[in-house]
Amino acid sequence: MKFPFWQYLQQPVFDPHYQTVFSPFKFWQRHTISYLERCWAKEYRQPGRLN
């Protein structure tokens, strides 16, 4: 995985509902955890099966 540079730059800085992360290392950690949580939540479907 590459560092999500564009997502890092596009953080809503003045949004009170979003906690802006200024440290690239901490942003990378949070992004990786979020990515793994999204992968974990996906439903697995076996190839070749319709259901």
C-alpha positions in Angstrom: 0.0 0.0 0.0 1.2 3.4 -0.8 0.8 6.4 1.4 -2.6 8.1 0.7 -1.1 11.5 0.0 -4.1 13.0 -1.6 -6.5 11.9 1.2 -4.0 13.4 3.7 -4.0 16.7 1.9 -7.8 16.8 1.6 -8.6 16.5 5.3 -11.3 18.9 6.4 -9.2 21.1 8.7 -11.9 23.4 10.1 -14.7 20.8 10.4 -15.7 20.4 14.1 -17.0 16.9 13.4 -13.6 15.6 12.0 -10.4 15.2 13.9 -7.6 16.4 11.6 -4.4 14.5 11.9 -1.3 16.5 11.1 1.2 13.8 11.7 1.7 11.7 8.5 2.6 8.7 10.5 -0.6 8.8 12.6 -2.6 9.5 9.5 -1.1 6.4 7.9 -1.9 4.3 11.0 -5.6 5.5 11.0 -5.9 5.0 7.3 -4.6 1.5 7.4 -6.8 0.5 10.3 -9.9 2.0 8.5 -8.9 0.1 5.4 -8.6 -3.2 7.2 -12.0 -2.6 9.0 -13.7 -2.0 5.6 -12.1 -5.2 4.2 -13.2 -7.2 7.2 -16.8 -5.9 6.9 -17.1 -7.0 3.3 -19.1 -10.1 2.6 -17.1 -12.9 1.0 -18.6 -14.6 -2.0 -17.0 -17.7 -3.5 -16.1 -17.4 -7.2 -18.5 -19.4 -9.4 -21.4 -19.4 -7.0 -24.5 -17.3 -7.5 -25.5 -17.0 -3.8 
